[in-house]
Amino acid sequence: MPNDNPIGSEYYEEIADYMRDTYAYIGTRYARQVPVVIWYAWSDMMHNAGVVDTAGQPKSPIYEAFLEIKDGSLFQNLPKN
């Protein structure tokens, strides 16, 4: 069951790393089988799991990780299968 308690900004770097690792893992191993991966929440209105807060402001560094994934720069230095 989702937890609606706010996640403190002290965890944002770990969340950003998790986001990068998840997309990198899927992208390097399962790109053919999994052509699209969607992060659960854009905004913290969805169980505080957003890339932006409830006011629509980017949550740094989570937002920066999102941009790396979106623009493809995350994948430039990853090994190819």
C-alpha positions in Angstrom: 0.0 0.0 0.0 1.4 3.4 -0.9 2.7 5.7 1.8 1.5 9.3 1.6 4.2 10.6 3.9 6.5 13.2 2.4 10.0 11.9 1.5 12.7 14.2 2.8 15.0 16.0 0.5 17.9 14.2 2.2 16.9 11.1 0.2 16.6 12.8 -3.2 20.2 11.9 -4.3 19.5 8.2 -3.4 16.2 8.3 -5.4 18.0 9.9 -8.4 20.7 7.2 -8.3 18.0 4.5 -8.1 16.2 6.1 -11.1 19.4 6.1 -13.1 20.3 2.6 -12.1 16.9 1.3 -13.0 16.8 2.8 -16.4 20.4 1.9 -17.1 19.8 -1.7 -16.1 16.7 -2.1 -18.2 18.2 -0.2 -21.1 21.3 -2.2 -21.3 19.8 -5.6 -20.7 16.2 -5.6 -21.9 15.8 -2.8 -24.4 14.3 -5.1 -27.0 11.8 -6.7 -24.6 11.0 -3.5 -22.7 10.9 -0.6 -25.2 9.3 1.8 -22.7 9.7 2.4 -19.0 7.6 5.0 -17.2 8.5 6.5 -13.9 5.4 6.1 -11.6 4.8 9.8 -10.8 5.5 13.1 -12.4 4.3 15.1 -9.3 4.3 14.6 -5.6 0.5 14.6 -5.8 1.0 10.9 -6.5 2.1 9.5 -3.2 5.0 11.9 -2.9 6.9 9.9 -5.5 7.3 12.7 -8.1 10.0 14.2 -10.2 8.5 17.6 -9.2 6.9 18.7 -6.0 3.2 19.4 -5.4 3.7 23.0 -6.7 5.3 21.7 -9.9 8.8 22.7 -9.0 11.6 20.3 -10.0 13.1 18.2 -7.2 16.8 18.4 -7.6 18.6 16.0 -8.2 15.7 13.8 -9.1 14.7 16.1 -11.9 18.3 16.1 -13.3 18.2 12.3 -13.4 14.9 12.5 -15.3 16.5 14.9 -17.8 19.5 12.6 -18.3 17.2 9.7 -19.1 14.9 11.9 -21.3 17.7 13.3 -23.4 19.6 10.1 -23.6 22.8 11.3 -22.0 22.5 8.7 -19.3 23.0 6.0 -22.0 25.9 7.5 -23.9 28.6 5.8 -21.7 26.9 2.6 -20.9 28.1 -0.7 -22.4 26.1 -2.0 -25.4 24.7 -5.5 -25.4 
